[in-house]
Amino acid sequence: MNNSNKSPIGRARGPGTNTFEFEFVTSDKDKVRVGEFVYYNYIEPSTSRTVKILCRVIKRNPLRLYPDVLLSNPNLDPKFIADTIGLPNSDELDFYLITAQIIGYYKDNNFKFVNPRLPPAPGAEIYLADGYELEQWINPYQADTTRSAYIGNLLTRTNENVKICLDVNKIVSTHLAVLAATGSGKSYSVGVLIEEMMMPKNRAAILVIDPHAEYLTLKQIETKSEFYDKTINYRPIVKILNSKDIHIKLSTLKFEEFMNILKRMSDKMEHLFYKVYKNTVKNKPNFTLDDLQKGLDSIISNEKNIEMTIMGIKWRLDEYIGNKSIISDINHLYLRDILKPGQLTIMNVSDLRKEDQQLLVNIFLRRILHSRISYTQSKIGFKLSIPQEDLLDYPVFIILEEGHRFAPANEDSWSKEILKTILSEGRKFGVGICIISQRPGKLDSDVLSQCMSQIIMRIKNPIDQKNIRDSVESVSDDIIEDLPSLTMGQAVIAGECINTPVLVNIRQRITKHGGESLNSVEEWLKYKSSSSSQKILIDNQNEPLD
């Protein structure tokens, strides 16, 4: 858009404290907010064409403050007093000093911003960026196009509908962290993202690990017309699995999986168990836990001084496998039952203990990664090493709510190791992870640092802020400073999924939100109202007889 008829919003004053910042002066009182986008003109040396250098406002301060004495009487307008007494340079009281961060100009041939590394000259005109241009510059893909996820609108443009859209491919390939204090809207925002990914334009394969049953209302996706496309006969499937439906058949566990589950096995234990495992698999492919126990008992008589070692193995089998409802001698859940394009599977694990949730994540994530590795290698001539029912010949996206319980900082868990592996290597094999946490300070910093896209909402806790600052490259100090001031439904989005960090109002859900805070007073009043007639009856029965 040409700015020949456009009035500047201010003029450049000079460089800022950092090389990628500059200051400009404006008299605008409303439009140039923190988080807003402005631009200045720049002549590209290689083409001699004029391009617009996009910048983000990071600070706003009055150019000059009123003397304290003029503010001492709240009934008098300090501006009127300053003009009346002829305060020197009183016109400066109407101006603001703005600090802006240079982002660059958008180069169409490589789809990214190029920073000219040259701030505007003093006196250069600064313009407010146009809403249409912002959509073209900020969004990797526009709304309603393949690969896009329309997440919300630009927060600073309350009078414009400037849509903010994320790159779904980047979210899956580089992983996503959603961080927010309780009640800020993180599960709501993830619900919006899931809606976008399940639409005909994306048709994702998604698995949600749901420790608090917050995502069950997404079942409504199956009944909403926004998710249908008759021209391609697309209608998404939403499968909800409760803990009683989630099983891994014991005989499908590989030796390496047993070693991962049976914690802290000594070399001697590992050696003895391998002998029993190998012999049991050979003689009875569909073996049970009882078969393993009997196999361990049988070798006691054949080897000396191993009874205590065998007892240790048997105790681990009982504790870590026998007591786990998700591991079964009979039932089994194949990967293709829970992950396929156009299907959202929600595992409601709200009635499982934390350790059992970690075990579930451990087993399924290992199998998912193994399936994707096997499929990728099969394309270059290697033989598939998995059954057809577990073959995932398409990328998948795994969402982990309460991520800090699966990858806690400074403590071990069954699931942390495989999470780190997928976050560092999953990109090559099409396994994407979304980590959601209300306590970033309790989340393993290595795990957080591997999530290259972020949706961050209100966070006040200094420890949580520090962990974000230390672990997330794309989040600068000015963004961290903004986090406590965000209100419900507002977010900072940064990283690989968007061309530049933005402040966003998350859009309204199509489906009902399942993670709303309970209105206690309303529930009490409902209870009082519904039980009032019964209470009157009881009171009448208790009245003394005349």
Buried (B, 14 or more C-beta within 10 A) or exposed (E): EEBEEEEBBBBBBEBBEEEBBBBBBBEBEEBBBBBBBBBBBBEEEEEEEEBBBBBBBBBBEEBBEBEEEBEEEEEEEBBEBBEEEEBEEBEBBEBBBBBBBBBBBBEEEEEEBBEBEEBBEEEBBBBBBBBEBBBEBBBBBEBEEEBBBBBBBBBBBEEBEBBBBBBBBBBBBBBBBBBBBEEBBBBBBBBBBBBBBBBBBBBBBBBBBBBEBBBBBBBBBBEBEEBBEEEEEBBBEBBBBBBEBBBBBBBBBEEEBBBBBBEEBEEEBBEBBEBBBEBBBEEEEEBBBEBBBEBBEEBBEEEEEBEEBBEBBBEBBEEBBBEBBBBBBEEBBBBBBBBBBBBBBBBBBBEBEBBBBBBBBBBBBBBBBBBBBBBBBBEEEEEBEBEEEBBBBBBBBBBBBBBBBBBBBEEEBBBBBBBBBBBEEBBEBBBBBBBBBBBBBBBBBBBBBBBBBBBBBBBEBEEBBEBBBEBBEBBBEBBBEBBEEBEEBBBBBBBBBBBBBBBBBBBEBBBEBBBEEEEEEEEEEEEEEEEEEEEEEEEEEEEEEE
